Amino acid sequence: MEAIRDTQKRYGSAAMALAIFAGLFFIIAGYKPIAKGLILGTLFSVLNFVLMGETLALRVSPSRARSSVLSMGTAMFRYLLLALPLIVAVRNDTFDLVSTVIGIFMIQLLVLGDHVAGALVSRRKRDD
């Protein structure tokens, strides 16, 4: 469980820091709705990631039926949670929809980028 929390803290902190710095850049550049959408989407992405890790232990159940119901229930709840920033961005002109979607995928983008960077570094070391 400690490894899950470390992973959540690592990627969650990096995602929020990246969103805040990018948001600051967009605010300075005069694109406030883009900044707000990016930060909103990233906030919900981090929340989704934390909930995924916290409910992971619940899904490991001795009963297959109970485990299936819990898995489906938590997945549906997390999908509804991720729909909230999209609804806000669609209904409110002060949030940019595209940047909100990018924010929602911020954790996934960071995980992918981390693995690609690790593969490039290990390949470079292997070639030397």
ABEGO torsion letter per residue (X at the ends): XAAAAAAAAAAAAAAAAAAAAAAAAAAAAGBAAAAAAAAAAAAAAAAAAAAAAAAAAAABBABAAAAAAAAAAAAAAAAAAAAAAAAAAAABAABBAAAAAAAAAAAAAAAAAAAAAAAAAAAAAAAX
